[in-house]
Amino acid sequence: MATLASGASSPLYAKRRRKNVVTMAMAYAATGFGLSWLALILGVLFWEGFSGLSLRVFTEMTPPPGASGGLLNPIIGSLVMTFLAVLIGTPLGVLAGTYLAEYGRYDRLSSVVRFINDILLSAPSIVIGLFIYELMVAQMGHFSGWAGAVALAVIVVPVVVRTTEDMLTLVPDTLREAAASVGLPRSLMIQKVAYRAARAGMITGVLLAIARISGETAPLLFTALNNQFWTNNMNAPVSSLPVVIFQFALSPYKDWQELAWTGALIITMAVLALSITARFLGGERKKS
Amino acid sequence: MNSSGERPVVDVAFQGGGAISAAEKVDRAKVLKRLRFGDDAFRHLTRAAAIAVLVILSGIIFSLVYGSLPAIQKFGIGFLFDESWNPVTEKFGAIAPIYGTVLTSLIAMLIAVPIGLFIALFLTELCPMWLGRPIGIAVELLAGIPSIIYGIWGLFVFAPFLQQYVQPFLISAFGNVPVLSNLFAGPPYGIGILTAGLILAIMVLPFITSISRDVFDAVPPMLKESAYGLGCTTWEVARYVVLPFTRVGVIGGVMLALGRALGETMAVTFVIGNAHRISGSILAPGTTISATIANEFTEAVGDIYTSSLILIGLILFVITFIVLAFARLMLMRLNARLGK
């Protein structure tokens, strides 16, 4: 390198330094720029959402335009559908993840399933809504909370498959060998040893899946639809928080829009709480 | 394992089964048979679950194709190139939503990719440790915020802001420049292609940042230190060592973000304007595939209308499938290179 000989004042060296200073300044600027947008969004959300937050929101039904009311029925609807989706999706996801990590770690089927699962993980959720519409709504002839729950379950499965596989892969083989050496059959080895060792990570996966579906709107639009009233019939249309936010925000009524902001704040808080808990439980988890 | 408790693990086989109590005389052959049966059953169960993942995918493809058959039969391949979208005369074509989908995602990528890469560079090379972790966590938390939040913010805050300040400026600034005057033509609506693209950019930014940071972190420190040892500046290390080493990973991450942007529904639906036409101006309202479906599906009457909506859903799925598959192949190549 010629620059070394000619010392720090050579034009080439100065040029390289200038370039470095400029690009590093751009890196600082980009970070400031990016973070400030995100801070702005959260700031506005808290500002607009908090003003409407009151006990009423959690105790009253969605109002007709012009009247006062709360978000009780969509909150309950969301909770119930999320619960059912997790109930359906988790066992399937855990079992599939178990196959990928324990039985078929290197076989052909696993590599195909892994690939397809990764694609399902980021597949457009509105397409999943269309799928469940064709599968359930069109067959049964009406919208229903069950269809909404199944649509959400389809989103849960790939998330749980992925984390279960990752976490089981981290379990040291010596544990498995120790279990096998005392004569434990493989299925019991997985259930009694591997699952226990990977438990925290697997719970993290489920929490992340809940966080993911609690804000999903698109798959519910034409599966669970919406319902202005209280219902405990999962065979009828059920309202959910995201769909109500969508409907209220696009309405011309001021108080509906205010409720939409409050609902948005509630969802964001719930999602943030879930992902923080998941982080806390899972520690430093490697993401895809 | 700290949870192996009171009794030796081997006894699980005899005591844990439930039906066989310790008090009973144990028939070894019978127990072994039970265990073998349980073992097989569990293995087949997990295998069935793994296959179920494939069934879900084929179910999606099959149901979309089945649902869109009437539209395919009626319009044929011409559906892809037809701009009309008229529920009254039942004449539908996909080119306007496809155009909107591709253009909004393109705008989003043009903005978010450089910024995201620079933030990742900041996080991996410049930022002190104590600051890097909180920012990294913040970015990851933000990547998890539901898209409807971005949508509602875009509708009530960002679109009015653009309408009042940014768009009039763009129109007057580029009004006399040959090509750009067409790009920024028309009245400032606030909502439209550009707004949707910008919202998407903000939305995929944490995503791109988080993936590229992970990828940059995977560069062996030895390589970077050697370059620094030769006297390279930070930028030169990033440009000539980190980026070439991680290229496939970065491309994979960008494609993954593109897949998200293409299929994104709620953030776009609020601000796109839902107008089925192709306008040269990016200030004009437009539509995307997902926004069209979200806006019109529940109100669609008639087989052909519904079926056309499902058909554009199928087109969206095919496009994102290709993009995502490509992304995964790229990321797999990076991992193979790192010997994972």
Chai-1 contact restraints between the chains, C-beta under 6 A:
chainA,res_idxA,chainB,res_idxB,connection_type,confidence,min_distance_angstrom,max_distance_angstrom,comment,restraint_id
A,R16,B,T233,contact,1.0,0.0,6.0,A-B,restraint_1
A,K19,B,W235,contact,1.0,0.0,6.0,A-B,restraint_2
A,N20,B,T233,contact,1.0,0.0,6.0,A-B,restraint_3
A,N20,B,T234,contact,1.0,0.0,6.0,A-B,restraint_4
A,N20,B,W235,contact,1.0,0.0,6.0,A-B,restraint_5
A,T23,B,W235,contact,1.0,0.0,6.0,A-B,restraint_6
A,M26,B,F118,contact,1.0,0.0,6.0,A-B,restraint_7
A,A27,B,F118,contact,1.0,0.0,6.0,A-B,restraint_8
A,A27,B,L121,contact,1.0,0.0,6.0,A-B,restraint_9
A,A27,B,F122,contact,1.0,0.0,6.0,A-B,restraint_10
A,A27,B,L126,contact,1.0,0.0,6.0,A-B,restraint_11
A,A30,B,I115,contact,1.0,0.0,6.0,A-B,restraint_12
A,A30,B,F118,contact,1.0,0.0,6.0,A-B,restraint_13
A,A30,B,I119,contact,1.0,0.0,6.0,A-B,restraint_14
A,T31,B,I119,contact,1.0,0.0,6.0,A-B,restraint_15
A,T31,B,F122,contact,1.0,0.0,6.0,A-B,restraint_16
A,G34,B,I115,contact,1.0,0.0,6.0,A-B,restraint_17
A,G34,B,I119,contact,1.0,0.0,6.0,A-B,restraint_18
A,G34,B,L205,contact,1.0,0.0,6.0,A-B,restraint_19
A,W37,B,I202,contact,1.0,0.0,6.0,A-B,restraint_20
A,L38,B,L142,contact,1.0,0.0,6.0,A-B,restraint_21
A,I41,B,W153,contact,1.0,0.0,6.0,A-B,restraint_22
A,V44,B,W153,contact,1.0,0.0,6.0,A-B,restraint_23
A,V44,B,V157,contact,1.0,0.0,6.0,A-B,restraint_24
A,L92,B,A49,contact,1.0,0.0,6.0,A-B,restraint_25
A,L92,B,A52,contact,1.0,0.0,6.0,A-B,restraint_26
A,L95,B,L45,contact,1.0,0.0,6.0,A-B,restraint_27
A,L95,B,T46,contact,1.0,0.0,6.0,A-B,restraint_28
A,L95,B,A49,contact,1.0,0.0,6.0,A-B,restraint_29
A,A96,B,A49,contact,1.0,0.0,6.0,A-B,restraint_30
A,A96,B,A50,contact,1.0,0.0,6.0,A-B,restraint_31
A,A96,B,V53,contact,1.0,0.0,6.0,A-B,restraint_32
A,T98,B,T46,contact,1.0,0.0,6.0,A-B,restraint_33
A,Y99,B,T46,contact,1.0,0.0,6.0,A-B,restraint_34
A,Y99,B,R47,contact,1.0,0.0,6.0,A-B,restraint_35
A,Y99,B,A50,contact,1.0,0.0,6.0,A-B,restraint_36
A,Y103,B,R43,contact,1.0,0.0,6.0,A-B,restraint_37
A,V113,B,A50,contact,1.0,0.0,6.0,A-B,restraint_38
A,V113,B,V53,contact,1.0,0.0,6.0,A-B,restraint_39
A,I116,B,L54,contact,1.0,0.0,6.0,A-B,restraint_40
A,I116,B,L57,contact,1.0,0.0,6.0,A-B,restraint_41
A,N117,B,V53,contact,1.0,0.0,6.0,A-B,restraint_42
A,D118,B,R328,contact,1.0,0.0,6.0,A-B,restraint_43
A,I119,B,L324,contact,1.0,0.0,6.0,A-B,restraint_44
A,S122,B,G259,contact,1.0,0.0,6.0,A-B,restraint_45
A,S122,B,R260,contact,1.0,0.0,6.0,A-B,restraint_46
A,S122,B,L324,contact,1.0,0.0,6.0,A-B,restraint_47
A,P124,B,G263,contact,1.0,0.0,6.0,A-B,restraint_48
A,P124,B,L316,contact,1.0,0.0,6.0,A-B,restraint_49
A,P124,B,T320,contact,1.0,0.0,6.0,A-B,restraint_50
A,I126,B,T265,contact,1.0,0.0,6.0,A-B,restraint_51
A,I126,B,S290,contact,1.0,0.0,6.0,A-B,restraint_52
A,I126,B,I293,contact,1.0,0.0,6.0,A-B,restraint_53
A,V127,B,G313,contact,1.0,0.0,6.0,A-B,restraint_54
A,V127,B,F317,contact,1.0,0.0,6.0,A-B,restraint_55
A,L130,B,I310,contact,1.0,0.0,6.0,A-B,restraint_56
A,L130,B,G313,contact,1.0,0.0,6.0,A-B,restraint_57
A,F131,B,I60,contact,1.0,0.0,6.0,A-B,restraint_58
A,F131,B,S63,contact,1.0,0.0,6.0,A-B,restraint_59
A,E134,B,S63,contact,1.0,0.0,6.0,A-B,restraint_60
A,E134,B,G67,contact,1.0,0.0,6.0,A-B,restraint_61
A,L135,B,S63,contact,1.0,0.0,6.0,A-B,restraint_62
A,L175,B,M1,contact,1.0,0.0,6.0,A-B,restraint_63
A,V182,B,V9,contact,1.0,0.0,6.0,A-B,restraint_64
A,V182,B,V10,contact,1.0,0.0,6.0,A-B,restraint_65
A,G183,B,V10,contact,1.0,0.0,6.0,A-B,restraint_66
A,P185,B,L35,contact,1.0,0.0,6.0,A-B,restraint_67
A,P185,B,D39,contact,1.0,0.0,6.0,A-B,restraint_68
A,R186,B,D39,contact,1.0,0.0,6.0,A-B,restraint_69
A,S187,B,G38,contact,1.0,0.0,6.0,A-B,restraint_70
A,S187,B,D39,contact,1.0,0.0,6.0,A-B,restraint_71
A,S187,B,F42,contact,1.0,0.0,6.0,A-B,restraint_72
A,R196,B,S3,contact,1.0,0.0,6.0,A-B,restraint_73
A,A211,B,G144,contact,1.0,0.0,6.0,A-B,restraint_74
A,G215,B,P146,contact,1.0,0.0,6.0,A-B,restraint_75
A,T217,B,I148,contact,1.0,0.0,6.0,A-B,restraint_76
A,T217,B,M266,contact,1.0,0.0,6.0,A-B,restraint_77
A,A218,B,T265,contact,1.0,0.0,6.0,A-B,restraint_78
A,L221,B,A294,contact,1.0,0.0,6.0,A-B,restraint_79
A,F222,B,F297,contact,1.0,0.0,6.0,A-B,restraint_80
A,F222,B,T298,contact,1.0,0.0,6.0,A-B,restraint_81
A,P242,B,I148,contact,1.0,0.0,6.0,A-B,restraint_82
A,I245,B,I148,contact,1.0,0.0,6.0,A-B,restraint_83
A,A249,B,I152,contact,1.0,0.0,6.0,A-B,restraint_84
A,A264,B,I149,contact,1.0,0.0,6.0,A-B,restraint_85
A,A264,B,I152,contact,1.0,0.0,6.0,A-B,restraint_86
A,I267,B,P146,contact,1.0,0.0,6.0,A-B,restraint_87
A,T268,B,I149,contact,1.0,0.0,6.0,A-B,restraint_88
A,V271,B,G144,contact,1.0,0.0,6.0,A-B,restraint_89
A,S275,B,L141,contact,1.0,0.0,6.0,A-B,restraint_90
A,S275,B,G144,contact,1.0,0.0,6.0,A-B,restraint_91
